[in-house]
Amino acid sequence: MPHSEREEDAPTVAGNAHIPVTLVTDSLEKPLQDDRKYRVIRLGNELEVTLVHDPKTDKASAALDVNVGYFSDEPDIPGMAHALLFMGTKKFPIENEYGQYISANAGDSNAYTGPTSTTFFFDISAKPDNGQEPSDTNPSPLREALDRFAQFFIEPLFLAETLDRELQAVDSEHKKNLQNDTWRLPQLGKFLSNPEHPFCHFGTGNFEALKTLPEARGINVRDKFIEFHARHYSANRMKLVVLGREPLDVLQKWVAELFSPVINKKLPPNRWPGELPFREADLGRQCFAKPVKDSIELNLQFPFIDEESMFATQPSRYISHLIGHEGPGSIMSCIKSKGWANGLTAGASPICPGAPGTFDVEVLLTEEGLENYPEIVKIFFQYISLLRESPPQEWIFQEQKKMADIDFMFEQKTPACEFTCRISSAMQKPLPREWLLSGHSRLREFAPDEIQKALATIHPDNFRMTIVSREYPGNWDQKEKWYGTEYRHEKIPDDLMEECRKAFAVSPKDRLSALHLPHKNKFIPTKLEVKRKEVDKPAQNPRVIRNDCIARTWWKKDDTFWVPRANVVVSLKTPLIYASAENNVKARLFSDLVRDRLEEYSYDAKLTGLQYNVGLHSRGVFLEIGGYNDKLPVLLEQVVTTMRDLDIKEDRFEIVRERLIRGYSNWQLQSAYCQISNYTKWLNAPGGDFIAEELATALSSVSLEGVRLFQKQMLGQVFIEVYVNGNMYKKDALKATHMVESRLANLSISIYRHLM
């Protein structure tokens, strides 16, 4: 493990020698193609900074993460951390001068609050107005933006005349989320946790919580915001990332000058040891929650371990890999074969430093799955007994480690603002600074003891359960305070708990034979070579390398990024799909059924970063695959073959149809701003597109036999268009096109030249 506390004198920059700066490290582990330069420093006030020189970026950015979030809100004024907006500063007293400067220089700014951190960020044009490269004497707009930004943490004004307006903005944001289950259901889970732990807090706040109720108690809200800032904002709790085209020495000079005045109050890191997020009384409970949208879910939540210091081993990744697996032998494979589930996810989530996190399992249920949710819980615990009866398998870890290493090695640049926010957050973790970019991406050590310790928390006497449905059980008797979610909360029945314990203790001979560990992953890439050929100027457009009455192939070899990835898009063009709403629905059901059939097969590919999709576009059906090019042709051939040979089973047809009915119904429950783009598209393409209401009506009369017949008609009347780019050669593109043509040849392809 690298030693991240190696400190020495920082390089002296002209005009900056009087400001103390300590070099932490300039040797960050980074991806293969990363041309950025990095330096981590600590200012004299203990504010830690990561400087990034990116010679090609068009946007400069800065993000400052403060170790205080809504867990630090006063219980009777929820949302303070989220609403702490700096409305002017002593140096720049005009209310929105900062925002206006950012906007005038092609930038944007915002902030967001989490449980234990608040992140402020902006991006802005990376070059000076004269178009030359920036320097200390020819600064980009970043220099002045940093000056304004720094003042928020030095001398904010909290202008009284703007307070109500800012709180109204917070209230509007909250109201926008009132009918959003993504906000409603997690808040219900918090509300039903330990009231003595800040996990239960209402984090976003609203006007009532932040203004009306406090003032009714005689509280001066502005004074409370000033007190909150004084109590929690300190340089030693702040982590800053600055990215620009300027050399590192210039960025360091600016940061030292502008951020050294931030006061260091020598506050301890925010930690919450002692009180647990879940008491014993909070476990062994089930909550029936009524959603806004027509969704059916089963959620299992287990108090877990604290993984904060386990960045080298990350035991939860091994466990979530197996529990969340979708291939043969998995929980998902078992319950899907029974017609009970459409999806399953699993993973650990931290809650706060000093406290254990949670391990969460979410199952997307079918109607029949809802009726059998107790059986799903028992199958889950049978699988846990399988994992516990033998030691963790190193070969499984090594597969995960290999893919994590490959993914990091070939990681692409993220946009400047996204990068600065992510790294400022990572700096709050106890990572060696050399691992800031790679720390949570890579797996470094196999730790079977830690895996077993983590797995030991997943048992029937250490969980709570939520069943989400608009129909079941129908007798919700309570409402959550802030979002109004209807729910019923009760003890899990004794007989179900006893059956879960029996499933957990099941012997190997009595366990369901469908449950077993996954097989080795044949999609892990082994050929990662990229033959780099320097070019004077990268090609701007793809070339047509085949164009006849059956197919057209577009190809562009990667000559810019030089990574072993590729993308293939196959468009099967036919006018049938948009001839009527009924045809469109049949095509949609067909594409959904193809993905449904391939779910187990494609899961291994998904684990190796090889993603695919089958769907509809304006001229037909499309298939797209992207990822490491080594095994891409294998997946491509299997998907095309499945499209051709799909034998639609009645039980899967009904499940996929039920899911689509629910999808069309939920579309109409979206916020208006989410629906408007679809209506606009429909209005601008009369006869070429359909709205959800039309499709829902058509779906009601579509039969299994109708889809089977349409499958043959549709695939027998197509023009094939293929687009290939990335680390694939001309012969590879032609071979892919020939494969598609040969697989579909026995369908008597009719050609629609007018679609070309």
N, C-alpha and C positions, 0 to 999 in steps of 0.2 A: 504494500500500500504506500503510495507517495506521502511524503511528509509535507502537509499543506501549511505548516506554520513557519517555514523557513523564511526569515525576514532579513532584509539588508537595505542599505541605502538605495533609494530609487535614483534612476538617472537624473542628473541635474538639467533642468530646462532653463534657458535664458530668461531672466526676469522672474524666476519662480523659486530660487534657491532658499528664500526666507520662509516658505511655507512647508512645514514638515509633511513628508509623504513616505510611506514605507512600502517597499515592494514585497508582495506576498508570493507571487509566482508569475512567470511569463511562459510557462511550459504546460499548456493545456492539451490534454488528449483530444484530438479532433479528427473528423472524417477525412478520408483520403483526398477528396477533391476540394477541401475547404481552403480557400486562398485568403481567408481573414487572418489577421494577427491579433493576439490577445495579450492582455496584461491585467493582473489583479493587484490592486493597491489598497492601502488603508491610510486614510487621512489622519491628521493629528487628533481629530475629534472622534476617532474610531468608526467613522462612516466608511464602510467597505465598498469598493468600486471595481467593476469589471469594465475595462476599456476595450473597444473593438474597432480595429481599422479594417474597413472593407473597401478596397480600391475600386469596386465596380457598382456599388449600391447607388440607386437613384433616390433613395430616401434615407435620411439620417433619423435616429430615434434615441429616446431615453426613456427608461422606466425606473421608478423608485418604489421599492416595496418596503412598507413599514410593518414591523411585527406587532400589529394591533388590528383586530377585526371585530366582528359583532359578538364574539364571545366576551369581549370586554365592555359591552354595553351595560349601562345600569339596568337592572331588571324592570324598572318602571318607566324607562324611556327606550324601548327597543328601536333599533335602527340608527342610533347615533353615529356609529362608526361609518355606516354606509352614507349617511347624509352630511358627513363632515366635509363640506365644500368650501374651498378658500375663495372668498369673494373679494378679490383685490388684496394688494400688499402695500406696505409702507412705501417701498421704492416705486411700485407701479400701482397707484391707487385707483385708477379707472377700473371699474368693475370687471369688464371682460376684455381688458387689454391683451392679456395672455392669449385667449382664444382667437381674438382678431388677428394677432400677429401670426399665429400658427396657420390660420385659414388663408391669410394673404400670401403665404409662402408654400402653398400646395400641400398643407398638412392637416392633421386631425389630432384630437386629444380626447382623453376620457379617463375614467378611473373605475375600479370595481373593488368590492369588499368581499372577503371570504371569512371563514370562522376566526382565523388568527392573523390575517394579513390584509392590508389595503394597498393596492397597487395603482399608482398614478403614472400615466404614460402619454407620449406624443410621438408623432413622426412629422417630418418636414423635409423640404427639398434639400438634397445633399450637396448641391453645388451653389457657388455664389452666382449672383445675377449676371456677372460677366462671362459665365460659362467655363471659366478656367478651373483648374484643380484648387481646392481650398487649402489654406495655410493659416498660420497665425496672423499674417499681415493681409491676407485675402480671405477672410473667414466666410464660411457658408452661413445661411440663416440659423444653423444649429447654435452658434455662439450666443446670439441674442435670445434664442428660445431657452437655452439653459439658464441664462441670467434670470429670466422671468420665472422659470420653473423653480429654481433654487429658492427664490424669495418666498414661495408658499411654505417652505419649511424653516424659514428664518424669521420673517415678520408678517404673518398673515393678519388681515384686518377684521375679518368676519363682519362685513358691513351690515348693520342692522336693517337698513332699508331694502336689502335684497333677500333677507332671510325667508320671508313668507313665500316669495316667488320660487326660491330653490326648494323649499319643502313641498310646495305644490307640484314641482317637477318630480320629486320623489314619489309623491302620492299618485301622480299620473302613471308613473312606471309600475307602481303596485297594482293599480286598477287594471292596467293592461294584462296583468298576469292572473287576475282573479278567476278566470275561466280556463286556466292552463293547468292541466294535471301535472305537468313537469314541476310546477311550483307547489301545487296544492298537496299532492301526496307526500313528498318529502317533509313538508311542514307538519303534516299530521303525525308522521313518524317521530319528529322531534318533540311535538307536543305531548306524546305518550311516553316520553323517556323521563329520566330522573329530573325533577324540577329544581334540584339543588345543583345541577351541573349545567354549564352554559350551552351545552348541546341543544337544550330545549328552547333556546332563544328564537325569537322572530327577527331574522336578520335584516330584512330590507326596510322595515318601517313604513309608516304612512302618515298622513297629516294628523290623523287622530292621535296616534301614538307619540308623535314628535312635537305636536303643537297644542292641540285641543285639550287633551287630558293633562299634560304637565302644567299648562297655564291655569287650568281649573284648580290645580293644587297649589297655585301661587308660585310656580317655578318660572324663573326667567330663562327661557330656552337658549338665548344667545349666550348668556353667562355659562350655561352648562356645556355648550360646544367649546367655549374658550377653556373651561376647566378640563374637558376631555383631552384637548390638544396639549395642554400644559402637563397633564398627568401621564400621557402615553407617548407623545412624540419626542424622540431623542435620537441624536445622530448615531448612537451605538446600536439602535434598533433598526437602522435603515440600511438597505442594500440597493446600490445604484448601478445601472448598466447604461453605458453611453456608446452608441455605434455611429460612426461617420466615415467619410472619405479622408478626413484629416489624419496625419501621422499620429501614432500613439503618444509621442511626446507633447504634441499640441493639445490633444484631448486631455492629457494628464494636467497640463498647465491650466487649461480652462476649468476643469473640475476642481482642482486644488484652490484656485482663486474664488470660485463661485460657491462651493459647498463647504469649505472649511469654516465659515461663520455659523453653520448650523450648530445649535447648542447641544453639547453632550451632557445629559443629566445622569449618565452612568446607571441607567435603569437595567434591572435584570431582565433576561429574556422572558417573554410571557410563556408560562407553563401552567398546567392544571393537574398536578398530582393529587392523590388523595381521593377525592370524591369521584366515583365512577359514573360514566354516562348512563349505565343501566343498573338499577338495583335488582336484587333477587325478585322483588315483587313485580318488576317490569317484564320478567321472562316467563315462559310457559303461558303466554297470552296470545290470543288471536284477535285481529282487528278486521272487520268487514267494512271496506271503504267504497263509497259510491263515487265513481269518476264522472267527469263531464262528458268525455268521449266514450264511445262504446268499446271499451277495452276490457279484457279479462286476464288477470294476472294472479300469480301466486308468488309472494315474496317471503323468503326465509332470511332472517338476520341473526347473526351470532356475534356476541362480544368476542373479540379476537385478541391477538397479541399486539404489542407496541413494536412496530418494525422500524422506528425512526433511525436507529443506529445500524440496521441490517442492510445497508445499501449494497454491500458486496455479495450478499447471499439471497436476499429477497425471497424468503421461503413461500410467501403467499403466491408467487408466480407459478411455482410447481403445482401447488394445490388447485389454483384456479384453472390452470391448463387442463387438469384432469377432470375436475367437476364440470367445467364449461365446455368440454370436448363434445363434438357433434358426430364423430365417426363411429364405426362399429364398436360395440361394447360399452358405449357411453350411456349416461342417464338419458340424454336427449334422444339417442337412437332408440332406446327402450320405450320411452313414453310416446315418441312420435309414431312408432309402429303400432301402438294401441289407439292412435287417433286422438291423443290427449293434449298435444302441445305443438305450437308453431315455432317456438324458439326458446333458448335458454342461455343466460349469461351468468357468470360468476366472477367475483373478485373481491379483493380487500380494499377498504377505504380507511385512511387515517382520520381521526377525529381532531386531535390536538396533541401537541407535545406534552408528554408526561402522562398520557392516558392511553389505554388500549384502543385499537381501532375496531372496525366491524368487518365481518365477512358476509357478503350479501349474495344471495342467489335469486334470480328473477326468472320465472317461467311464464312465457306467453301461452295462455291456455286456449283450447277450443271449447265449444259448448260442452262437449262430452268430458273434456278435461276438468271443467269446473265441477261437474257432477262427481268426479273421481279424484278431487284434489287430495283427500286423505291418503289414497293409494300412491299418489306421486310422492308425497312426503315420506312414505314408508320405503319406496324404491330409492329415494335419495339416501336414506340412512343405511339401506343395504349396501349401496355403493361406498359409503364412508367406511363401513365395516371391511369391505374389500381393500381399501387403501390402508387401513390400520393393521391388517393381519400380516403384511409383509413390509420389510424396510423400504424406504424410498429408493427408486430405481435410478442409478446414475446415468444410464443410457438416455432416459427421458430428459434429465437435466442437461446432458451434453447436447441433445438436439436443440433444446431451447437456447442454450448458450451459443451454439454455432450460429443460429439464425439471428440472435441479438447482436453478435459480433459482425455478421455480414450486413445487417441493416444499418448499424452505426457506421461501418466502414464506407458504405455507399450512400449515406444520408445526404439529401440535397439541402441547399440553403432554404431557410424559411424567411418570409418577409421580415424586414427590420423590426417592425413594431412587435410582431409575434415573438421574435427571438428575444428582444430585450425584456419583455414581460416574463417569458419563461425562465430566463436565466436569473433575473432579479428574485423570482420566487425560489428557484433552486438554491440561491445563496443563503436563504434562511435555514436550509437544512445543514446538518453536520457533515457535509461532504468534504473530502479533501479537495482543495481548490483546483488541483490538476484534473479532477474528474467532473468539473462543473458541467461540461457538455455531455459527458458520457455516463455520469454516475448512476442514473436510474434507467438508462437504456441497456447497459450491458450487465450480464451476469458473470461473476468472477469466481465464486467458490461454491462447490457443492457441500451443503451443510445438512446432512440427514437428521442430525439431532434437532436442529432448528425447525425443520419441516415437520418432524414428529411432534415437537412441542406445539407448533401452530395447529396441526391437525387435531391435537388433543382437545382443542377448544370447541370443535364441531361435534356436538353430541346432543341427544334429545333433551337434556336438562339445562341447556344453555342457549335457547333460541326463542325468538318470537316470530309470529307469522302474520302476514297481511294478505287477505283475499280481496281483490279488486274486481267489482262487477256492478253494472248499472241495474241488474235485475235481482241478483241474489245477495243476501237472503230477503231483501225487501223491507225488513223491519229495523232500519237504522234508527237509533234513538238519541243520537247526540250530534252536535256540530262543532267543528274546530273553530276557534275564535276568529282568526284573521282571514281565512279564505272561505269559511262556511262549508267545508267538506262534511257531508253526512257520513256517520260511521256508527258501528257497534263494536264495543270492546269488552272482551270477556276472557275467562280462563279457557285454555284449550281443554276439551273434554278428557276426563281421566282415561276413558277407554282408548282414545286415540294416542294419548301419551304412552300408555302401556304398549300399544302396538308398535309405536316408534322405537321404544326401548328394545322390544323383541327383534325388530328389523336390524337395529344397530348391533345386536348380539348374535345375529344369525350365523350358523355354521356354514363353511364353504359348500357342503353337500346340499344344504337347504336353500342356498342363495339362488336367485334367478340366474339361469345359465346365460341370459342375454347380457349380463354385466361382466365386463372384463377390462383389463388395461388395453390401451390402444396399441396398434401395430406400429412398426417403424415407418417413418415418413419418407416415402419415395420421391417426394417433390423437393426435398432440400437440394438446392443447387450445388453442383460440384464444379461446373465450368464457369468461372467468373472472369475469364480473360477478356480484355478489350484491346483490339488492335488499333492503336492510336495512329492516325495518319494526319499530320498537320495540313491544314488548308489555308490558303490566303484569306478566304472569306467564306464563312459558313453559308451553305445553300439556304435560300429563303423559302423555297417551295418544294413540295414533293414532285417526283417524276412519274409519269404514266409509263409503265413497263409492259403492260398488256392491255389491249383494247380490241375486243372482238364482239361477236354477237351473243356470247355467253357471259363474259366477265370483263371487268376492267380492274386493273391493279395499280394502286398508287404506292410509291415507296420513297422513303427518305431515310438514309443512314444517318445516325447521330454523328455530328461533327462538331459538337459544342460541349456536351457534358461528359462524355467518355465513361459511362457507367454501364454495367452489364444488364441493362433493363431494356424492355421493348414494349410496344403497344400494337395490338392488332385489332382493327375494327372490320367486321364483316357485315355488310348491309345487303339484305335480301329484299330487293325492291319489287313491290307488287301493288297494284291499285286496289286490291280487294279489301285491304284493312280499313280504308277510309271510305268505302262505298256506302257504308251504313253504320249506325251506332251498334247494331247487333254484331256485325262483322268485327268491329273494333273490340267489343267485349270478348268475343270468341278468341281473337288474337291475344288479348291481354291474359285470358285464362290459360291459353296455350303456353305463353312465355312464363307465367307464374308456375305452371305445372312442370315445365322443364327445370326450372331452378329448384323446385321442390324435389324432383327426382334426383338431382345432382347434389343435394345438400350433404350427404355423407361423403360422397366421393371427393367433392371439391373442398371439403373442410381442411384436409391436409395441405392442399395448395394454398388456401387462405392463410394458414399458419406460416407459410414460407413467403408471404408477401405477393402471391400470385392471385390476383383478383379477376373475377369475370362478372359479366352481367348479360342477360338476355332481356330485351324489351322492345318497345315500339317507338318508331320515329315517324316523321311526316310522310315518308314514302315506303314504309314497310317494317320489317323486323330487323333488329340489329343484334349483333353479338360482339361484345368487346372484351378483350383480355389484356391485362397489363401486369408487369412485374419482371422478375429476373427471367431473362430469355432462355436460360438453359432448358427448363422443362415446360416452357410455354407451349410448344407444339403438341405435347402430350395432352395437355388440358384442352387445347383448341379442338383436337380431333375428337376427344370424348364428348365435348359439348355439341359439336355438329352431329355426331352419330346419335346422341340422345335426342336431338331435335328431330332427326329423321325417323328414329325407331320408337319414339315414345309411345308406350302402350298405357293409355290413361285408365287407371283403376277407379272404380266408382267411389270407394271410400275417400281416396285422396282428392278426387274431383269435388266432392261435397265439402271437404274441409277447406280447400283453396277457394271455392265459390263462397263459402261462409265468410272467409277472411276478406274477400273482395267486396262483398255486400257491406261489411262493417267499415271498410275503407271508404266507400262512397258515402256512407252515412256520416262518418266522422269528418269528411271533407267539408260538409256544410256546417260543421261546428267550429271550424277554424275562425280565427280573427279575420275581420273584413280585409285588412291589408294583406293577409295571406291568400285570400280568394281572388283579389282584384286582378292579379296577373293572368290567372286562368281565364277570367271573363274577357279580358282585353285580347288575349290570344284567340279566343273563340270569335269575338267580334271582327277581328282582322283577318280571319281565315274562314269565311262562310263556306260550309260544305266540306271543309278540310279538317275540322276538329269538332270535338263534342264536349259538352260540359257534364259535370257529374250527374245532374238530374237526368239527362238523356241516357247516360250509360247505366245508371241504376235501374231505370225503367226497362231498358233492353235486357239487362242481366236477368230479370225476373222470368224471362221466357227462354233462356238459353239452356239447352240440355247437354248431357254428356255426349250423346250421339252426334249432336250438332257440332260440337268442338272437334270430335274425331274426324268428321267429314271435312270440316273447314281446314284442319291441319294438312290433309292431303291436297286439297285445292290450293291452299296458300303456298306450300312449298313446291308444288308442281308448276307454279306460274311466277317465277322470279327471275330477275336479272341480278347477277352477283357482282357486288362492288367491294373491293378489299383495300384497306389502307394500312400500311405497315410503316412504323418508324421506330428508331432506337437502334439497339445493337443487333440488328439483323441485316443480312446482306441481300442483294438482289435475288439470288437463287433461293434464299429462304422465303422471300415474299412470294415468288412464283410458285414455290412448292406448297405454301399455305393455300394459295388460290386454287391450285390443282386439287388439293385434298378436299376442299369444300365442294368443288365441282364434281369430283368423283363420288363423294358421299351422297350427293343429291341426284346423281345421274339417273338412278333407277326410278325417280319420281316423274320422269318424262317432262323435263323442264320446258316450259313455253317462255319465249323471250318477249319482254316488253321494251322494245328499243326506245319508245318515246319516254321511258323513265330515265334513260341514260343522260 
